[in-house]
Amino acid sequence: MPSAMVLAAGLGTRLRPITFELPKPMVPLLDRPALAHTVDLLHRHGVDRIVANLHYFPDTIRGYFGDELEYSLEEELLGTAGGVRKARDFFGDEPFLVISGDALTDLDVTRLLERHRETGGVATLCVTEVTDTSQYGVVLHDKDGRITGFQEKPDPAEALSTLANCGMYLFSPEIFDYFPDADFVDFAHDVFPRLLEHDVPFHIHQLDGEYWNDVGSIDELRNGTFDALTGALRLESVPDAGPEAVVVGEGSSLEAAELVEGPVWVGKDVTVEAGVRLQGPVVVGDGAVVGRGSALKRSIVLPGTTIQPDTILIEAITGQTGIVGAMRPRAETRVGSGRA
């Protein structure tokens, strides 16, 4: 299997105020940070050599993953492609995967690699069907899936494609021959246009029943979290997910609650006091306290948060400073014989 790079250096401005406390890939999603779900996915497909680029709160990521990952520190941001070029020696002479550290996906990495080898191009871009093209860069291609062009967030009436670029790529080492001589380099704006200019073959890989969501905003975080809870996003760490699921972690109990309507996910060491009403989807992170008589509906309580008694939360994401301290380091969260 190829090696991989997870892009984890971004500032995550659209997720503020959560990202005032931690980097975007470390935003909690059910039982672990979003980046940990991506790392788990790679391990399941035999990808064990993984490097992450770091910039914003780098020690938070290092502290969680330890030596499970390699790291490439960017003192100044280098762009999606510039960061990959900085880690070039890590990849060797084999194809390598590049994936956003905040992407939520159950991508079949093995099938992506097969597609890349079949086409023989220097790059394979994952794409998925979308209804509102104005929110995405869309990819144009011929009947064989060879990429012929791009449109950046076109109005649906003017869109020439409904296939969005997912920001998940499989590259052959030759891709570096088409990087411009600049410090800051972006795949979409710099590298891919050069491939087209030089008539270099690169292709799409369309997701087939696989989930993808870029957790780039508060709404996307909420949607992705609820999709993981209901099972729309398939996560190996949450085998009991489902539309009516009620999942309770170690050291937690819902016995004192007055009402529990799934789907509900409660993390480890959570205190739910008497008279609490939970109307799903509801997610309560590790170490949180839900005060007596509170009512939560379609809401997310981040790890380590205390909900005061008699609080009502509807369509909310709530947290307190100290989120990082409530998330256990990776070494303490592994289960079974593999990497959990």
FITOR-460204 format. One record per atom (N, C-alpha, C): residue in one letter; z, x, y. Coordinates in steps of 0.2 Angstrom, whole numbers, plus 5000, padded with zeros to 4 digits. Layout:
aZXY;...
END
This chain:
m500050044994;m500050005000;m500050045006;p499750025012;p499750065018;p500450065021;s500550115026;s501150115030;s501050065036;a501550055040;a501550005045;a501850025051;m501649995057;m502050005063;m502249935066;v502849925067;v503049865071;v503149875078;l502849835082;l502849855090;l503449815092;a503949865095;a504649835096;a504849865103;a504349885108;a504549915114;a504549875120;g504249805119;g504149765125;g504849745128;l504749715134;l505349695138;l505549625137;g505149585134;g505249515133;g505449475139;t505149475144;t505349445150;t505349365150;r504849345146;r504849265145;r505449245141;l505849285138;l506349265134;l507049275138;r506949295144;r507649295148;r507949225149;p508549215149;p509049275149;p509249305143;i509049275137;i509249305131;i509149385131;t508549405133;t508349475133;t508649515138;f509149485142;f509549525147;f510049565142;e510149545136;e510649565132;e510449605126;l509749595124;l509549635118;l508749635118;p508449675115;p507649675115;p507449615111;k506849595113;k506549535110;k506449535103;p506249595099;p506249585092;p506949575089;m507449585092;m508149575090;m508449505091;v508049465094;v508249395095;v508449365088;p509049335088;p509249305081;p508849245079;l508649245073;l508349195070;l508649175063;l509049125063;l509449105057;l509849165055;d509749195049;d510249245047;d510149315049;r509649335053;r509549395055;r509049405061;p508949455064;p508549465070;p507749455067;a507349425072;a506649415070;a506349475067;l506449535070;l506149595067;l506349605060;a506949585058;a507149605051;a506749555046;h506549495048;h506149455044;h505449485043;t505249525048;t504549555047;t504649615043;v505149655043;v505349715039;v505349685032;d505749635031;d505849605024;d505149585021;l504749555025;l504049535023;l503649595021;l503649655025;l503349715023;l503549745016;h504249745015;h504549775009;h504249735003;r504249665004;r504049624998;r503349634996;h502949665001;h502249684999;h502149754998;g502749794996;g502649864994;g502549905000;v502649885006;v502549925012;v503249955014;d503450015012;d504150045013;d504150095019;r503550125021;r503550175026;r503350135033;i503850125037;i503850085043;i504050125049;v503650125054;v503950155060;v503950095066;a504450105070;a504450055076;a504450095082;n504050075087;n504150105094;n504650075098;l505050115101;l505650085105;l505550105112;h505850065117;h505950075124;h506550045127;y506549975126;y507049935129;y507649925124;f508249945126;f508849945122;f508649975115;p508450035115;p508250065108;p508850075104;d509450085106;d509950095102;d510150035098;t510049975101;t510149915097;t509749905091;i509149925091;i508749925085;i508949975080;r509050045083;r509250095078;r509850075075;g510350045079;g511050035076;g510949985070;y510549935071;y510449885066;y510149915059;f509549945060;f509149965055;f509250035052;g509650075056;g509750145053;g509150175051;d509250215045;d508650255042;d508150215038;e508250145038;e507750105035;e507050105038;l507050125045;l506450135049;l506350205052;e505750225053;e505650285057;e505550255065;y505650295069;y505650275076;y505250315081;s504850285086;s504450325090;s504650305097;l505050345101;l505350325107;l504850335113;e504750285117;e504250285123;e504750285129;e504750345132;e505150345139;e504750295144;e504150295144;e503750245148;e503350205143;l503250145144;l502850105140;l502050125140;l501850125134;l501150155133;l500650105131;g500850045130;g500349985128;g500349985121;t500049925119;t500049915111;t499649965107;a499149995110;a498750045107;a499050115108;g499250125114;g499550185116;g500150205112;g500550155111;g501150165106;g500950185099;v500450155097;v500250165090;v499950245090;r499550265095;r499250325095;r499850385095;k500350365099;k500950415099;k501250425092;a501150375088;a501450385081;a500950405076;r500350425078;r499750435074;r499950475068;d500350535068;d500450575063;d500850535057;f501150485059;f501550455054;f501050415048;f500450395050;f500050355046;f499650395041;g499550465042;g499150505038;g498450485038;d498150485032;d497350475031;d497250405028;e497750365027;e497650295024;e497650235029;p497450185027;p497450125032;p498150105033;f498250075039;f498950065041;f498949995045;l499549955044;l499649895047;l499949895054;v499749865059;v500149855065;v500249785066;i500949765067;i501149705068;i501649695073;s501649645077;s502149635083;s502849625080;g503349655083;g504049655080;g504349585081;d504049545085;d504349475087;d503949425084;a503449445079;a503049395076;a503349365070;l503349295070;l503649265064;l503049245059;t503049265053;t502449255049;t502649265042;d502349225037;d502349245030;d501649265028;l501349305032;l500749335030;l500749365023;d500149355020;d500049385013;d499749455015;v500149505015;v499949575017;v499449605012;t499549585006;t499149615001;t498449585001;r498349525003;r497749495003;r497349525010;l497749535015;l497449565021;l497149635019;l497549675015;l497249745013;l496649735009;e496649685005;e496049675001;e495449655005;r495549615010;r495049595015;r494749655018;h495249695021;h495049755024;h494549805020;r494749815014;r494449855010;r493749825008;e493649765007;e493049735005;e492549735011;t492749735017;t492249735023;t492049805024;g492549855023;g492349925025;g492349935032;g492549895036;g492549905044;g493149955045;v493249965052;v493750015054;v494349965056;a494349905057;a494849865059;a494749795056;t495349765054;t495349695052;t495849655056;l495649605060;l496149565064;l496349495061;c496949485061;c497149425058;c497049365064;v496749315062;v496649255066;v496849195063;t497049145067;t497249075065;t496949025069;e496848965066;e496548905070;e497048885075;v496848865081;v497348835086;v496948775089;t497348735092;t497048675096;t496948685103;d497448725106;d497448735113;d497248815114;t496648825115;t496348895116;t496648925123;s496848885127;s497048915134;s497648955134;q498048955128;q498648995127;q498549055123;y497849065121;y497749125117;y497149165119;g497049225116;g496449255116;g496049235110;v495449215110;v495149195104;v494549245102;v494349245096;v493949295093;v493249255091;l492749285093;l492049265091;l491849305085;h491449275080;h491249315074;h490549285072;d490249325067;d489649295064;d489849265057;k489249245054;k489449215047;k489749255042;d489749315043;d490049365038;d490749385040;g490949355046;g491649375049;g491649435053;r491149465054;r491049525059;r491149495066;i491649535070;i491849515076;i491249535081;t491049485085;t490549485090;t490749485097;g491349465098;g491649455105;g492349425106;f492549415112;f493249385113;f493149345119;q493649295120;q493749255126;q494449255127;e494649265133;e495349275135;e495649205138;k495949165134;k496349105135;k495849055139;p495249045135;p494748995138;p495048925138;d494748885143;d494848815143;d494548785137;p494848735133;p494648715127;p493848685127;a493748665133;a493048635134;a492548695135;e492748755136;e492348815137;e492348865131;a492848845126;a492948895121;a492348895116;l492248965114;l491648975109;l491948985102;s492648985102;s492948985096;s493648955096;t493948935091;t494648915090;t495048955086;l494849015085;l495249065081;l495649115086;a496249105086;a496649145090;a496849215087;n496849265091;n497049335089;n497849335088;c498049345082;c498749345080;c499149405082;g498749465084;g499149525085;g499349555079;m499049545073;m499249585067;m498549615064;y498549685064;y497949715062;y498049765056;l497449775053;l497449825048;l496949875050;f497049935051;f496649985054;f496550045049;s495950075049;s495750135046;s495850195051;p496050255049;p496150305054;p495650315059;e495050295057;e494450305062;e494550265068;i494950225068;i495150185074;i495250225080;f495650285079;f495850325085;f495250355088;d494650365085;d494050385088;d493850345094;y494050285095;y493850235100;y494350225105;f494850265105;f495350255110;f495150295117;p495250265122;p495050295129;p495550355130;d495350395134;d495750455136;d496250435142;a496750395140;a497250375145;a497950365142;d498450365146;d499150365143;d499250295141;f499150245145;f499250175143;f498650145140;v498650115134;v498050095131;v498250025127;d497849975128;d497949915125;d497349895120;f497549865114;f497049855110;f496449805112;a496749745115;a496249695117;a495849715123;h496149755128;h495749765134;h495349835134;d495649875129;d495349945129;d494949965123;v495249955117;v495049985111;v494449935108;f494649865107;f494149825104;f493549815108;p493549815115;p492849825118;p492449885117;r492749935116;r492450005114;r492149995107;l492449965102;l492149955096;l491549905096;l491549855101;l490949815102;l490349855105;e490549895110;e490049935114;e489749985109;h490050015104;h489750065100;h489550035093;d489549965093;d489249935087;d489649955081;v490249965081;v490749975076;v490949915072;p490849915066;p491049855062;p491749845062;f491949785064;f492649755062;f492649685062;h493149655058;h493149595055;h493749555056;i493649485055;i494249445055;i494549435048;h495149415048;h495449395042;h495849325044;q495549275042;q495849205044;q496449185039;l497049175043;l497549145039;l497449085035;d497649075029;d497549025025;d498148995022;g498448945026;g499048915024;g499648955026;e499549015029;e500149055031;e500349045038;y500949055039;y501249035046;y501249095051;w501149075057;w501149135062;w501449095069;n501849135072;n502149115078;n502349175082;d502149185088;d502349245092;d502949215096;v503549245095;v504149225098;v504149255105;g503749225109;g503649255116;g504049215121;s504249155120;s504549115125;s505149075122;i505549045126;i506049005124;i505848945119;d505248915121;d505048855117;d504748885110;e504448945110;e504248975104;e504848995099;l505349025102;l505949035099;l506248975095;r506248925099;r506548865096;r506148835091;n505448835092;n505048805087;n505048845080;g505048915081;g505048955076;g505648955072;t506248945075;t506848945072;t506848875068;f506648825071;f506648755067;f506148755061;d505648795062;d505148795057;d505448835051;a505848885052;a506148925047;a506648885043;l507048845047;l507548795044;l507248745040;t506648715042;t506348665038;t505848685032;g505748755032;g505348785027;g504548785029;a504448765035;a503748775037;a503548845037;l504048895039;l503948965039;l504348985033;r504049015028;r504349035022;r504649095022;l505349095022;l505749155022;l506149165016;e506049225013;e506449235006;e507149235007;s507449255013;s508149255014;s508449185015;v507949135016;v508249065017;v507949015011;p508049025005;p507748994999;p507948914999;d508448895003;d508648825003;d508448785009;a507948815012;a507648785018;a507248715016;g507248675021;g506948605019;g507048555025;p506648505025;p506748455030;p507448425031;e507848415025;e508448385025;e509048435024;a508848505024;a509348555021;a509948555025;v510548575022;v511148585025;v511348655022;v511348705025;v511448775023;v512048805026;v512548825023;v513248845025;v513348915023;g513448965027;g513549035025;g514249045023;e514349105021;e515049125018;e515549125024;g516149105022;g516649105027;g516649045032;s516148995031;s516048935035;s516148875031;s516348815035;s516448755032;s516248695036;l515948645034;l515848585038;l516248525036;e516848545032;e517248485030;e517548445036;a517748485041;a518048445047;a517548405051;a516948415050;a516448385054;a516448305053;e516248275058;e516248195058;e515548175055;l515048205057;l514348185056;l513948255055;v513548255049;v513048305048;v512448275046;e511948285050;e511248255048;e510748315048;g510548335042;g510048395041;g509448385045;p509048435046;p509248505043;p509748535048;v510248575045;v510748605048;v510848675045;w510848725049;w511048795046;w511648825050;v512148845046;v512748865049;v512848935046;g512848985050;g512949055048;g513649075045;k513749135044;k514349165041;k514949165046;d515549145044;d516149155048;d516149105054;v515849045053;v515748995059;v516348945058;t516648935064;t517248885064;t516948815067;v516948765063;v516748695065;v517348655065;e517548635071;e518248595072;e518148525071;a518648485071;a518648415069;a518248375074;g517948325071;g517548275075;g516948305077;v516648355075;v516048385077;v515448345074;r514948325078;r514348295076;r513748335076;l513348345071;l512748395071;l512248345068;q511748345073;q511148305071;q510548355072;g510248365066;g509748415065;g509048405068;p508648455069;p508848525067;p509348555072;v509848585069;v510348625072;v510448685069;v510548745072;v510648805070;v511248835073;v511748865070;v512348895073;v512448965070;g512449015074;g512449085072;g513049105070;d513049165066;d513649195064;d514249205069;g514849195067;g515349205071;g515449155077;a515049105077;a515149055082;a515749005081;v515948975086;v516448915086;v516148855089;v516248805086;v516048735089;v516648695090;g516848685096;g517448655098;g517548585096;r518148555095;r518248495093;r517948435097;g517648385093;g517348335096;g516648345099;s516348405099;s515748425101;s515148385097;a514548375101;a514048345098;a513348385099;l513048405094;l512448455095;l511848415092;k511248415095;k510648385093;k510048435095;r509648445090;r509048495091;r509248555095;s509748585093;s510048645097;s510148705093;i510148765096;i510348825093;i510848855097;v511348875093;v511948915095;v511948985093;l511849035098;l511749105096;l512349135093;p512349185089;p512949215086;p513449235091;g514049225089;g514649245093;g514849195099;t514549135099;t514549095105;t515149045103;t515549025108;t516048975108;t515848915112;i515748855108;i515648795111;i516248765113;q516448745119;q517048715121;q517148645118;p517748625117;p517848555115;p517448505119;d517248445115;d516948395119;d516248405123;t515948455120;t515348475123;t514748445120;i514248415124;i513648385121;i513048435123;l512648455117;l512048495118;l511448455115;i510948455119;i510348415117;i509748465119;e509348485114;e508748525115;e508948585119;a509448625117;a509748675120;a509748735116;i509748795119;i509848865116;i510448895120;t511048905117;t511548925121;t511848985118;g512149025122;g512449095120;g512849115125;q513249175123;q513649215128;q513549285127;t513749325132;t513649395131;t514049415125;g513749475122;g514049495116;g513749475110;i513049445111;i512649425105;i512649485100;v512449545102;v512349605098;v512949615094;g513549615097;g514149625093;g514249575087;a513949515087;a514049465082;a513549475076;m513049515077;m512549525072;m512749595068;r512849585062;r513049635057;r512449685057;p512649755056;p512149805055;p511749785049;r511149815048;r510749795042;r511049815036;a511449875036;a511749905030;a512249855027;e512549805031;e513049765029;e512749695027;t512049685028;t511749625026;t511349625020;r511249685017;r510749685011;r511149655005;v510749615001;v510949584995;v510449604989;g510749594983;g510349604977;g510149674976;s509649694972;s509449754971;s508949784975;g508549744979;g508049764984;g508349764991;r507849764996;r508049765003;r508049695005;a508549665007;a508649595009;a508549585016;
END
